């Protein structure tokens, strides 16, 4: 079945460090790919998305590129801030109406 | 900005009791969902709802669960007889379309603790 695998957390970085959170997927169809973020005490918010191969989604300095050949959608940010501390979820949406999530990666940014 | 709202934010209930989790989706959305997240685990799909009926449900969504849209604004998840393993964060979501590139908007969640 369809699934998403993302790197285990927690990930702890110093402020201004470079961030990569790996995400790979398995899908029977042609999915759209998403990164959702959950800040402490809040719900899930869409961070960025990409709907076809080689698309790059970007928002708030975060980027992810849809790589069909490697079935990946890694999240990157060049210089993280303390306010980026949150849980990040990679997700896919193939067809119909169900979104499939990865387990989430908790990110801690130290000042 | 429109948002999905959920109440209560935290509910504690005794095992065997019925609970109703409430959600107000975004007003012009047509597709509604419940997801749950057991502590430290992935966000799991429970059920989707469209046109006043369930359109898809997971194996988790057994006979003790039900959903309802009792009026034009609310969308509820009922758990008839709660078990300890129902303790989780429950997220409601809504979207305007089921097309694969459509964003789903999530509420802040209801943390259910079964004791």
Interface residues (C-beta under 8 A of the other chain):
Chain A: X29 X30 X31 X32 X34 X36 X41 X42 X43 X44 X45 X46 X49 X51 X89 X91 X93 X94 X95 X96 X97 X98 X99 X100 X101 X102 X103 X104
Chain B: X4 X6 X31 X33 X35 X41 X42 X43 X44 X45 X48 X50 X55 X56 X91 X93 X95 X98 X100 X101 X102 X103 X104 X105 X106 X107 X108 X109
